[in-house]
Amino acid sequence: MSILVAEILGTMMLILLGNGVVANVVLQGTKGNNSGWIVITTGWALAVFVGVVIAGPSSGAHLNPAVTIALATAGKLSWTLVPEYLVGELIGAMLGAFLVWLFYKDHFKATEDEVGKLACFCTLPAIRNTASNLISEIIGTFVLVFTIFHLAGPNIDLGISTGTKIGLGSLGAVPVALLVWVIGLSLGGTTGYAINPVRDLGPRIMHAILPIKGKSNWGYAWIPIAGPIIGCLAAAFLYTYLSV
């Protein structure tokens, strides 16, 4: 399986199950309605587990441009492979969001709360404050990427010279799932912890396209893109500096 296909399938499953648990909790008439934040964070953690299991053997299971960019910045991934990762991640996120809408279509129709429906696709701040929201995404992504570097260890090799597709998938999916779980529990309360540009952008695009009342808050959309990119670069630079 190519990097492109692996990242599409892995990210699609990540978003289907991750945004799927949000839909189950938020939308009216579901079996999981109002089951709360613990259910959402647990569902997202297990969604990461599934995505890594699927994509890991073929692409290393980045499923997140912040991971891809950080690894390339640290010299652990050839920049020539980055576009293939990014395209696969965005397509996968969009497909996953479409499947969430298809799966919960009746419940979207039964739900009047437009903000709640938007939350089934993309992140929203609990308190709107541009600086604070940006800092939240930077710190959350820094924790994600900096810890991934340490889980992988100094000998991680994602084919910078050979193009071979090995890496994060060899870690096993459980540690990364636990990492995302604790980020959600501890740092997710302010912005909903996008910590992944395509996790927010892909579904936000689909929300704009699909026949759903109330459209995406594009004024906020740059924060879950810029924050994770800044956070991942900070993690890559610090890890590289400490490894010298």
LINMOLIN-V841276 format. One record per residue. N is the residue number from 0. RES is the residue in one letter. PHI is phi in whole degrees, 0 to 359 (999 if undefined). Layout:
n:res:phi
N:RES:PHI
N:RES:PHI
This chain:
n:res:phi
0:M:999
1:S:288
2:I:303
3:L:301
4:V:294
5:A:298
6:E:290
7:I:298
8:L:292
9:G:295
10:T:289
11:M:301
12:M:292
13:L:303
14:I:285
15:L:304
16:L:279
17:G:290
18:N:288
19:G:296
20:V:290
21:V:297
22:A:299
23:N:297
24:V:277
25:V:268
26:L:285
27:Q:288
28:G:85
29:T:280
30:K:293
31:G:256
32:N:305
33:N:64
34:S:278
35:G:99
36:W:294
37:I:297
38:V:295
39:I:296
40:T:294
41:T:291
42:G:299
43:W:294
44:A:299
45:L:289
46:A:296
47:V:298
48:F:305
49:V:296
50:G:299
51:V:292
52:V:301
53:I:287
54:A:269
55:G:308
56:P:296
57:S:257
58:S:233
59:G:86
60:A:57
61:H:290
62:L:59
63:N:197
64:P:302
65:A:297
66:V:291
67:T:300
68:I:294
69:A:296
70:L:295
71:A:293
72:T:297
73:A:278
74:G:79
75:K:261
76:L:213
77:S:294
78:W:298
79:T:293
80:L:272
81:V:300
82:P:303
83:E:297
84:Y:298
85:L:296
86:V:296
87:G:299
88:E:296
89:L:292
90:I:299
91:G:299
92:A:296
93:M:293
94:L:296
95:G:298
96:A:296
97:F:298
98:L:293
99:V:298
100:W:298
101:L:296
102:F:293
103:Y:255
104:K:306
105:D:297
106:H:283
107:F:298
108:K:294
109:A:279
110:T:259
111:E:271
112:D:290
113:E:291
114:V:293
115:G:298
116:K:294
117:L:297
118:A:296
119:C:284
120:F:245
121:C:223
122:T:273
123:L:220
124:P:282
125:A:291
126:I:232
127:R:285
128:N:209
129:T:306
130:A:296
131:S:295
132:N:296
133:L:295
134:I:298
135:S:301
136:E:291
137:I:296
138:I:293
139:G:301
140:T:289
141:F:302
142:V:299
143:L:301
144:V:287
145:F:298
146:T:289
147:I:300
148:F:303
149:H:285
150:L:295
151:A:287
152:G:86
153:P:291
154:N:264
155:I:304
156:D:222
157:L:253
158:G:75
159:I:299
160:S:253
161:T:266
162:G:81
163:T:293
164:K:251
165:I:229
166:G:152
167:L:299
168:G:298
169:S:288
170:L:292
171:G:93
172:A:281
173:V:296
174:P:301
175:V:291
176:A:297
177:L:296
178:L:298
179:V:294
180:W:297
181:V:289
182:I:297
183:G:296
184:L:293
185:S:266
186:L:237
187:G:272
188:G:286
189:T:269
190:T:238
191:G:86
192:Y:43
193:A:300
194:I:43
195:N:193
196:P:304
197:V:282
198:R:300
199:D:265
200:L:292
201:G:302
202:P:296
203:R:296
204:I:297
205:M:295
206:H:298
207:A:289
208:I:274
209:L:289
210:P:283
211:I:234
212:K:290
213:G:80
214:K:254
215:S:297
216:N:277
217:W:289
218:G:296
219:Y:267
220:A:299
221:W:289
222:I:294
223:P:287
224:I:259
225:A:292
226:G:302
227:P:299
228:I:292
229:I:298
230:G:298
231:C:289
232:L:293
233:A:299
234:A:296
235:A:295
236:F:294
237:L:294
238:Y:297
239:T:297
240:Y:298
241:L:289
242:S:273
243:V:290
